[in-house]
Amino acid sequence: MPVPRNIAVIDYGAGNVRSVANALASLGYHPDLTADPARILKAGAILFPGVGAGPSAMRELDSSGMSGCIRQVIAENRPFLAICIGMQVLFDSTQEGRGCDCLGIIPGEVRRIPPGPKIPHMGWNRVKQHIRHPVFDGIPDGASFYFVHSYCGRPADPTVVAGTTEYGVTLCSMIIKGNLFATQFHPEKSGKSGLRMFANFLEYALGNQR
């Protein structure tokens, strides 16, 4: 069965969607920015950007009906890349604000980065790779990516941790589980390494189709 060629970037009112779409366009792709579950469910690859706070993102997802759509595409093992807050809301819960339940896709909790270095963690930092995967092709171990966050997910299952970053403590900066990919950093703001990661993800998801 042919792989669907279209790329959906989930636009739920709280994501950094334009920067992600521009990064994909620079690679020759034509993403569909959409909040329509029917279009997302037909996509060959789905990207889920996010900025801001976990609780407000969850309110947007729940009120728009997008929560169920995200759970469905991940349950169907469709290629899915979540970014920053997009990654955090995949966990069971977050402590941010007054705390809230999240999507419950990745067992674990989102917690504030422990005191020590300046918070928020903002700027370039290295990502140590813990697994071999095509998404890392052409990206050196220890390559720098751009971060902006005060909270970070702690997976209950350490085997899903694909990348870590040192910032006073060791932070989980990337998760891979089946066709689910999630980054705490922003590939769209991370220069050549970020673009290479997008290209690798889309080639993994779609082959060489554009």
C-alpha positions in Angstrom: 0.0 0.0 0.0 1.5 3.4 -1.0 2.6 5.7 1.9 0.5 8.9 2.0 2.6 11.8 0.9 1.0 14.6 2.8 2.6 16.1 6.0 0.3 17.5 8.7 1.5 20.1 11.1 -1.0 20.3 14.0 -2.2 23.9 14.4 -4.2 23.9 17.7 -3.7 27.6 18.5 -0.7 27.3 20.7 2.1 26.0 18.5 5.1 27.4 16.8 3.6 26.2 13.5 4.9 28.8 11.1 8.6 28.3 12.0 8.2 24.6 11.6 6.3 24.9 8.3 9.0 27.3 7.0 11.8 24.8 7.9 10.0 22.0 6.1 9.4 24.2 3.1 13.1 25.0 2.9 13.6 21.2 2.5 11.2 21.1 -0.4 8.2 19.8 1.4 4.7 21.3 1.4 3.1 20.8 4.9 -0.5 21.1 5.7 -1.1 23.4 8.7 -4.4 22.1 10.1 -6.6 21.5 13.1 -8.8 19.1 11.1 -8.6 15.6 12.6 -9.7 14.1 9.2 -6.8 15.6 7.4 -4.4 14.7 10.2 -5.6 11.1 10.2 -4.8 10.8 6.4 -1.3 12.2 6.7 1.8 10.1 6.1 3.8 12.1 8.7 2.5 14.3 11.6 4.4 17.1 13.4 3.1 18.5 16.7 4.9 21.8 17.6 4.3 23.6 20.9 5.3 26.7 22.8 4.1 28.1 26.1 2.8 26.2 29.1 1.6 22.6 29.4 -1.7 23.3 31.1 -2.8 25.9 28.6 -1.8 23.6 25.7 -3.9 20.8 27.2 -6.9 23.1 27.5 -6.6 24.0 23.8 -6.2 20.3 22.8 -9.1 19.2 24.9 -11.4 22.0 23.8 -10.6 21.5 20.2 -11.0 17.7 20.3 -7.4 17.3 19.2 -6.5 15.2 22.2 -8.3 12.1 20.8 -6.9 12.6 17.4 -3.3 12.7 18.7 -3.9 9.6 20.8 -5.4 7.8 17.7 -2.5 8.6 15.3 0.1 7.5 17.9 -1.9 4.3 18.7 -1.9 3.6 15.0 1.9 3.9 15.0 1.9 6.7 12.4 5.2 8.6 12.2 4.8 11.5 14.7 7.2 14.2 15.8 6.4 16.3 18.9 8.4 19.4 19.8 9.0 21.1 23.1 5.5 21.5 24.8 4.3 19.1 22.2 6.6 16.5 23.8 5.7 17.5 27.4 1.9 17.0 27.0 2.5 13.4 25.8 3.4 12.5 29.4 0.9 11.4 32.1 1.0 14.8 33.9 2.8 18.0 34.4 3.7 19.9 37.5 3.7 23.3 35.7 1.3 25.9 37.0 -1.1 24.1 39.4 -0.4 20.8 37.6 -2.7 18.9 35.3 -3.2 15.6 33.6 -1.8 15.3 30.1 -2.3 12.9 27.2 -0.9 9.8 29.0 1.0 8.5 26.0 4.5 8.4 27.6 4.4 7.1 31.2 6.1 9.7 33.4 5.8 13.2 34.7 6.9 16.7 33.6 8.8 18.5 36.4 10.6 21.8 36.8 14.3 21.8 36.1 16.0 21.6 39.5 17.6 24.8 41.0 21.1 25.5 39.9 21.6 26.9 36.4 19.6 29.8 35.1 16.0 29.0 34.5 14.6 28.9 31.8 17.1 26.8 30.1 17.5 29.0 27.0 20.0 28.7 24.2 22.2 26.1 22.6 23.2 22.9 24.3 24.5 19.5 23.3 22.4 16.4 22.8 24.1 13.0 23.6 22.6 10.2 21.5 21.7 7.0 23.3 20.5 4.9 20.4 21.3 4.4 16.8 18.4 5.4 14.5 18.0 6.9 11.0 16.7 10.1 12.5 20.3 10.8 13.7 21.9 10.1 10.3 24.5 12.8 9.5 24.1 14.4 13.0 27.2 14.1 15.2 26.8 12.8 18.7 26.9 15.8 20.9 25.6 18.2 18.2 24.0 21.4 19.6 20.3 22.2 19.4 18.3 25.2 20.6 16.3 25.0 23.9 13.7 27.2 25.6 12.1 25.5 28.6 11.8 25.5 32.4 10.2 22.0 32.7 11.3 18.7 31.4 9.7 15.2 31.1 11.0 12.3 33.1 10.0 9.0 31.4 9.2 6.1 33.6 10.8 3.8 31.0 14.5 4.7 30.4 14.7 2.7 27.2 12.7 5.3 25.3 15.3 8.0 26.1 17.1 8.6 22.8 18.9 11.8 23.8 20.0 13.5 27.0 21.4 17.0 27.7 23.4 18.2 30.7 22.1 21.3 32.4 23.0 21.0 36.1 21.4 17.6 35.9 20.9 15.1 33.1 17.7 16.0 31.2 15.8 13.9 28.8 16.0 15.9 25.6 14.7 13.3 23.0 12.4 10.3 23.1 11.9 7.6 20.4 9.3 4.9 20.8 8.3 3.0 17.7 7.2 5.7 15.2 6.9 8.3 18.0 9.6 10.9 18.1 9.7 13.8 20.6 12.3 16.5 21.2 12.5 19.0 24.1 14.7 21.2 21.8 13.4 23.1 18.8 14.8 21.6 15.5 13.2 24.5 13.6 15.6 26.9 15.5 18.6 24.6 15.5 20.3 25.4 12.2 21.8 22.6 10.0 21.4 19.9 12.7 17.7 20.8 13.2 17.0 20.8 9.4 18.9 17.5 9.1 16.7 16.0 11.8 13.5 17.1 10.0 14.8 15.7 6.8 15.7 12.4 8.4 12.3 12.1 10.1 10.4 12.8 6.8 12.6 10.4 4.8 12.0 7.8 7.4 8.2 8.5 7.3 7.7 9.1 3.6 10.7 7.6 1.8 11.9 10.1 -0.8 8.4 11.3 -1.7 7.8 15.1 -1.7 
